[in-house]
Amino acid sequence: MSTGSRAHTDTHWTEACAALQQAGTPHVLLTLLDTRGSTPRAAGTKMVVAANTSWGSIGGGNLEFRAMAIAGEMLAAGSDAQRIEDFPLGAKLGQCCGGHTQVLFECFAGTQLQVALFGAGHVGRALATILGGLPCRVHWFDSRQAEFPGQVAANIRVCVSDSPLQDLEGLPAGTFYLIMTHEHPLDYALAERALARSDAGYIGLIGSRTKWRRFQLRLAHRGYTESQTAQIHCPVGLREVPGKYPMEVAVSIAGQVIAAYHAGARSDDAAVPSVLTPQGEAP
C-alpha cells in the first residue's frame, strides 16, 4: 500500500464499512483488541483501510504505519482473512509509549461480481429479489421509475435512465449482463453493444428461441461470427428449472449466475467458465 494514502477524519468507521461493503470494495477493519501500559489509543479503537485511503486512527506513528502495511498485504492477497498482531510500543517500533497493543485485522475481499440488470418488469423484479441476497453488485436499469420497488437490497443500485446504451459503456470489464427490457429492439441493441465490448463476463438475454434466431440473423448481417454470437446466452436460464412464472424464470437465470460465480472463484482463469451453457426457455 502506498505511504501516500489519504485519511478521512470526518467519516465514522461504521459509515465507511457500510459504504465499502455496499460498493463491494475490498477493505480491512483494524481493531485494538488489548492494550497494556501507555498506549496512544484504548482497546476497542477501530480503523478502516482500503486502497490508498483510510478512515479513523489507531494511534498514528509507526504503529499505524506498520498496521497499514499489513492491511495492504492482506488487500493484495485478495481473499477474506483474519489475523492478530502484537506490537510492543518501544524503541524497535520507534515509539516511546512503552506499552503494548494487540491488533485484529479483518480483511473483506469485496465483491468481484458485477451484474447489470436491464429491465424492471415482472422477471426483472423477481430476479432483483434473488440477486439482492447474493455476493454481487447489481446495477439495475430501466427508464420507468414506477416499475422499481420502493426499497431494494443494499447491493443494488437503481438507475432510472433513458440512455441504457451509454450506461452499458460505463460498466466495468467482466460485468455480467442480464437483458430483459420491455422492448425487443432495445434488447437487441443492448445485447449487441455488450458483445461489441469484448470484455463481458456473461451476456444473458431473455426471450424465446424464435426471438433469438431473429437476433442471430441480424448479428450475422452486422458481421458477427457464430463463435461471437454464441457468447450471448439466449434463451437464458437452466433447463432444470422449468416454468413460466416470473419467479421461476428468475430462479433459473439466477442459477446460471450463481454457477458462474462459484466456478469463477475456483478458477485462476478470468474467462467465463463453460458451465454457462444456456439451456432454459424464457417467456
N, C-alpha and C positions, 0 to 999 in steps of 0.2 A: 504494500500500500504506500502511496506517495506520502512523504512527510509534509507535503503542501496541502493536505486535506483541509477542508473548510468546516469549521464548527458552527453549529446552530445553538444559540443560547436562549432563543425566545420560544422554543418548542419543547414541550414536556416529552419525556421519553415514551410515555404511553401513547401520545398522539403520533409520534414518529413511528413506533412499531405498528400501529394500526394502519397508517398510510402506506408504509412499506409492504405490509402483508397484503393489503388490498391491491396494490400495484404489482405484487409478485416480485418485488425487488429483493435480492439477496442481502442479508444483514446479520449482524452479530449483536446479541444482547449481553452486556457485561454487568455482573453483579458482585459487589463486595460481600462475600459470604461471612468473613470473620476478620476482625481487626484486634490486634493486641499492642499495647503500648501507645506511643504517639503516632497517629496516622492522620493524613490530610482529610479523610472523609470517614464517616461512620459506616458500620455494617448495614447492608441493605441499599446503599447508594447504587444507582444504575446508570448505565451509559449505553447508547446505541451507536454502532459503527456500520456504515455502508461504504461503497466505493467512493473514496475521495471526499467523504463528508462524515460528520458525526453529530450527535445530539447529547447534551449533558456532559458530565465530567466525573471521573472517579478520583480526582485529586491533582491532575496536571503533572508536570515534571517528567522525569524519566520513567516513573511508574506508568503513567498514561501512555507515554511514547512506546514503551515495551508492550503494553497491553494492546495498543492499536496495531502494532506489528504482528502480534499473534492473531488478532482478529483478521488482519489482511491475509495471513497464511490460510486461515480457515475459509475465507471467502474464495481464495484462489483454488482451494481443493474442490469447491463446488458441490458439497454434499451436507446434509443435515448432520450436525455433530455437537458434542458437548465435551468440555474438558475443564479441569480445575488446575490453576497455577498458584504457587506460593511466591510471594515477593517480600523478602526482608528489606526494609527501607533503611539500608545503611550505606556505607561508602561504596560498596560494589554497584549499587544501583544509582549512585550519585545523588542520594537524598539523605538529609541529616535528621530525619524524623526519629530514626532509631527504633521504630515499631515494626510491625509485621502485619501483612494483609494477605488474604486469600481471595482469588477472583474466579468466579464461574463464568465461562464463555459458552454461550448457546448460539450456534450458527443455524440460521434458517436459510436454506439454499435458494428459496424463492420459487416462483412458478416459471417453468420453462415453456409450457404450452400456452400459446396464444390462439384464441378461437375468434374468428369473425363470423357472426351470425347475421345474415341478411334476410330480413323478413320477420314481422311480428304478428303473423297470422296465427291460426289455431295451433299448427305444428310448431311454429317458432316459439310461441309462448310456452308450450309444453316442454320443448327442448331446453329453453332457458331455465325452467324449473329444475331440470336434471343437472344441467351444467353448473348451476349455482351451487351445487354441493360437491363439485369436483375440483381437484387442484389445478385449475386453469384460470386464465384471464380472458374474459369474454367481452368483445366489442360488438354491441347489438345495434344494428342499423335498420331504420325504417323512416319513411317520410311522414307517416301518420302517427302523430303523437298520441292520439286517443287509443291506439292499439296497444300501447305499452301498459303494463300493470302499474299500479300506484307505487309499489315497492318491489325492489329486486334485491338479489343477494349482493353481498359486498364485493364479490369478484366480477360483477357485471357492470360495464359502462354503457349506459343507454345513449344512443346518438340519433337524435331526430335530424335527418338530413335529406335534402333534395339533390345531393350530388354524391351518391354512393360510389361512383366510379373513381372520383377524386379521393374519397375516403379510403378506398381499397389501396390506392397507390401509397398512402401514408402508413400502411401497416408494416410491421417488421417482417424480415425474412423468416421463413419457416412457419408462418401462420397457417392454421387450419381454416379453410373457407367452407362455410356451410350456407348454401344459397337456396332460398325458398321464399322469394318475394311474391307479390300478388300479380306480377306482370311477366309473362313469358319473355317478351323482348328484353326486359331488364335482367331476367335470369341469364339469358344468353350473353348479354353484354358483360355481366359480372364474371361469368364463367370464362369467357374469352380473355378478359383483362387479367384474371388470376392466372390463367395459363400462360399468357404472354410475359408475365413477370419472371417466369422460370425459377422462382425460388419458393414456391408454395410448399408447405409441408403436406398438405392434403387438400383436395377440392372435392366437395360433395355437393351434388345437385339433385334436388327433389324433382320427381316427375315420373311419368310413365315411360315405357320403352319406346313408344311411338314418338313421344316428345324428344327423347334422346336421339333417335335416328334422324329426326329433322335437324337437330343441332349438329350432329356429326357431319351431315351433308354440307351445312353452312361453314363449318370449320374447315372441312376439306377444300371447299371452294376458296377459302381465305388462305390456303396454302399450308395448313397444319397437317402433319403426317398422322398415320394411325397410332404410332407409338406416343405421339404427343397428346392426341385426344384421349388415349387410354388413361391418361393421368386424371381425367375427370371421372369421378365415380357417380354414375347415374344409370339406373336408379340407385339412390343411396340407401343404405340400411342392411341389416342382417336378415338372411332368409329364415334363420332360426326364430325370428321374432315376427311372425306374420300379423296381419290385422290392419284395419283402415282407420281406427280411431286415432285422433291426434297424439294421445299419449303412447299408444302402441307404436306408431311411426317414430315418435321421438325416442322411445327406448331403443328401437332398432338402430337409429342413427347414432345415439349416444354409445351404443355397444361398440361400434366401429371406432369411435373416438377414444374410448377407454382402452380398447385393444391396441390402438396405435400408440397411445401414451405409455402404456406399460412395456410394449415391445421396444419402443424407442429408448426407454430408461434402461433397458438391459443391453442395449447395443451401443458400441462406440461409433457406429456409422450414423451420420446426421441425416441420411436419406430416409424417406418414409418406408417402413418395413412392408414386406409383401403380404402381411396379414390383412392389409387394407384392400382386399378384392371386393368390389361392390357386388352385392347379391340381392338386396331386397327390392321390393316394388313399392314405390310411394304413390299416393293418390294424385 
